[in-house]
């Protein structure tokens, strides 16, 4: 059957594709600008105004050399990887367990517990009470402050609950007839069927942790050894602290005209890993978000 394409459909397609092309363009331009600037001649870059469409002067990797030889960058990378891996693995595991629990029809506390979870998603005590609780627990300037408080997220639990509720009850009933217990049913029978949801949640947690700097700036003021990469990057960009990057190198005298180059290279180094991973798991996003958002 051939669908007749009317004028309204043609106009819609033109506007739709035009908008998507324009939106993609404005998203790609900043990334392109940073990458091109990071390999440009630092003297020409310092005097240049506007978007850098191509490398200025001869292509150079001097900025990357200065960034990668700095110990703080590698320390930040190590801390960020610890926080990302811990929160992605442990946080997603706890989310799956919580989502499975509140999705069971025979669980008597299902509704009260779900109301409590939704309440925390809509209302928050604020920064000061949170700080007082964390200080009372002795987590200030402690690495665990980045690894414990944010392990569970109400939205992710709700998303996981909805994913489990989309599955037929026959899966669980068949497993029980075969003698499977709750843990076996959850991890070996039902969890593989909602793999898309789990991948989406893991990615959300990983991206959030990779970009997190605000909690560390509040709870780790005197523990520089535990700072994540993004907090070092913020110090470099916002506070103009590029001298810390070139410190200890032979290029210290050239810090004035290499400061902009170092900033661009630091941004590329900090964002490249997450940008490289994202395309490989993008296919799970539509399926996972749709499966987890059909009903609450």
N, C-alpha and C positions, 0 to 999 in steps of 0.2 A: 504494500500500500504506500503510495507516494503522498506525502503531506503537502498541501498547498501552502506556499509561503506568501503571506499577504504583506502589504506595505508596513503595517504596524510591527510585524515580526522582523522585517528588515531593519526598521528604525531601532527597535529594541536591541538587535544584535550589534548594530553599529555603535550604539551608546554603551552597551555592556562591554564589548571588546575594547572600545576606546577608553572607557574608564579603567578597566583592568590593566591595559598597557600603560596608561598614565600613572596609575597607582604603583605598578611594578617599577616604573622608571624612577619615581621619587624615592622608592625604597632602596634601589640599587645605587643611585648616584652617591649618597653619603659613603657607602662601602667602597665604591670605586675611587672616590676622592681620597679616602684615608690610605688605601693601598698604593695609589700612584704617588701620593705625597711621601709615603714611607720609604720609597726608593729614589727620591729626587735628591738633587744637589742641595745641601742645607743652606748655602748662601743664597741661591736663587729662590728657595722656598721661603726664606725669611722675608724677602722683598716682594713676594708674589701675593696678590689679592684675588679672591674668588676661588672657584672650583678648579682643582687640578685634574685636567682631563687626560694628560699623559705625563710621564716622568719629566721633571725639569732638569735639563742638563744630562750628564751621564748617569746611568743607573748605578746606584751605590747601595751596599748593604752595611754601611758604617753604623747607621742607627740601630740595626738589629744586633750588630756586634756589641755595641754599648749596652743595649738592654739585656742581652742574654748573658753577659759577663757579670751582671749585678747579682749578688747573693740574695737580695730582698725579693727579686722577681722569682727566683727558684724556690725560695722559702714560701712565698705566697702561692705558687703553683702546688707545692706539696701539701700545704694546709687546705687549699681549695679541693684538691683531689680527695683528701681524707674526708672532708665534710660532705662532698657530693656523693662519694661511694657509700659512706655510712648512712646518710639520710635516704638515699635512693633504695638501698637494700633493706635496711631495717624499717624505714618509714613505709615503704610499699608493702612489706610483709605484715606489719601491724594494721595497715589500712585494709588489706585483704581479709584479715581475721575479723576486724571490726565490721566491715561491710557484710561479710558472711553471717555474722552473728545477728545483726539487726534486720537481715533479710529473711530469717527463718520464721515461718508462720507459727510454729509451736513454742517460740521463745516468749515467755510471759512478760518480760520487761522490755519487749521490743518497742512499743509505742512511747513509754516514758523515756527510755534511753535515746530514742530518735528525736524526741522533743528537746531533750537536753543538748544533743549535738547540734541541732538546728539553731537553738538559742545562742550557742557560742559562735555560730557563723554570722548571726545578725547583730550581736551585741558583744562589746569588748570592754574590759575593765580599764584599758588605757595604758599608757607607757609607764606612768609612775607606779601604779600597783604592781605591774609586771616586774619593774626594776626592784621593788622592795621584796617581792617573793624570791627573785633570783639571788638577790644579795643575802637574804635570810638562809638560802640553801647553800651559800658559800661558793657560788659559781662565777662570781665576778673575777675577771682575769684568769679564767679557767677554760681550757679547751672544750670541756663538756657543755659549756653554755651555747655553743654552736651546734651541738649534736643531740641534745635532749629536748629542749623546750618545743621545737618545731617538728617533732617526729610525726605527729598526727594532725591532719587537716580535715575540718568538718566537711568541706566541699568534696574532697577526694573520697571520704567515707560514703557520702551520699551518692556519688558517682558509682562507687563499687557496689553499693547496695542495689542500685537500679540495674546494674549489669547482671547480678545474680538473680534478680527477680524476673528478668527476661527469659531465663532458662526454664524448661519444662520440669515439673515436679517428678516426672517419670525417671529422670536421671538419678535423683536421690533415692527414690523408692527402689529402683533396680539394684543400686549399690547396697542398700540396707538388706535386701533379700539375699545378697551374696555375702553378708556378714561384715560389710565395711563399717568402720566407726566414723565419727564426725570428722576427725583429722584427715582420714583417708578420703572421705567424700569431698572435703573442702579442697585439699591440695592435689589429689590425683584424678578426681572426676570433674569437679566444677571449675576449678581455677584455670585449667587449660582451655575451657570453652569461653572464658572471658579474657583471653590473653591480650586482646587489643586494648581493653580497659586498663590492664596492668601496665602495658607498655606506655600508654599515654600518661598514666600517673607517674611512672618512673621518670619519663621525660620532663613532665612538669616540675617534679621535685628537683631533678638535676639542673634544669635551667634556672630555677629559683635560687638554688644554692650557689650555682656558678656566678650569678650576678649579685649575690647578697654582700653588702658591705655595711649597711646601717646597723644591724645588730652588733657586729663586731666593733664598730666605732663607739657604741654605747657601753657594751659589756666587757670589752677588751682594751681599755684605754692605756693600760700600763703593761700589756702583754704583747709586745710587738712580734714576738716569735710565733704567736698563734694567729696573726692577722691573715685573712684570705687575700688572694691576689687582687681582687677588686678594690680593697681598701688601700693597698699600695698604689694601685692605678689612680684612685681618687686623689690621694696625697700628691701624686705627680701632676695630675691635670688641674685640680682645683687650687691647690696651694702652690703650684708652680715650682715644685721641689724636684726639678730635674738634676740638680747638682748631686743628689743622692745616687742617681743612676750612673753618672760618669765618675763618681768618686773612686779613687784608687786606680784610675787608668791614666795612660799617657795623654789622653785627649781632654784632661781637665781644663786646660787653657782655652779650649775651643767650645766650652759649654754654652757660651752666649748664643752662637749661631747654630748650634746643634740641638738646642732645647726643643724647638718645634719638631724637628725630625725625630727626636727621641720619643716625644709624646705620640706621634703617629705610629711609630713602630711598636710602642707599648700597647696601644689599642689593638693593633693587629695580632700581636702575640697573645693578648688576653681573650680575644673573641674568636680566633681561628679554630680552636678545637671544637667548640660547641656548634659553630657553623658547618664544620665538616661532618659532624655526626648527624645533624638534623635531617639531611636529605634521605638517609638510609632508613629512618623510622617514620618518615612523614606519612607513609601509606597507612600506618596504624591510626593516625589521628582522626580521620573522618569516621572510620568504623568504631573506634573506641568512644569518641565523644557522642556519636549518635546512639550507640548501644546503651551507654550509660545515662542518656538524657531523655529516653522515651517516656518514662513515667517515674514518679518519685515515691 
